Amino acid sequence: MSALVRILQTLSTANDKQLLFFDSDARHTAYGGSRGGGKSWAMRMKFVSLAVRYDNLRLLLLRRTLPELRENHVLPLQALLHEFAQYKDTEKAFVFPNGSRIKLGYCDNESDVFQYQVQEYEVIGLEEATHFTEQQMIFFTTCNRSTRKDFRPRMYDTSNPGKVGHAWFKRLFVDKDYRGKEKPSDYVFVQAQVYDNKALMENNPE
């Protein structure tokens, strides 16, 4: 089995809620709800699918801390992309044959965002978005830009309720309380439940 076939077969196992997340090309798409809903998997696979589909796409996938980043994304992506995308450990980035690049980063401290201030990414993902402050979220929105004509910049968020960013996430995606230049059409929310995760329910139903 080729590496690309393995990736495509993995993508084909997505549940209905994950497919809704995959299909969205809104400016901001969030996938949130209960633990065990398959949100981290959905984020990884969305990024991989975009990197495979578009040449020279720049993607940034973020967790709040480095240990979370390693366990939730670096190791699973290394296993999935083995013999397909090259992993550069010093850069924490996967480089695809078509030139697309998934950069993995973290923001342990509020000021860590400034390491990204001169960079541009067509796609940015905040994994466990409510772990990020509103100011961090706004900062990354300014990095989500491009001059490409074949792809509109977009951001993806996954999250459980609670933590420091609970208020901004709930306002935008649950309460739909938009302010200033925020447009309702730019925000899509897919609610995840543990019962959506068929693999988890089959193997660990309790």
Disulfide bonds with the S-S distance in Angstrom:
none
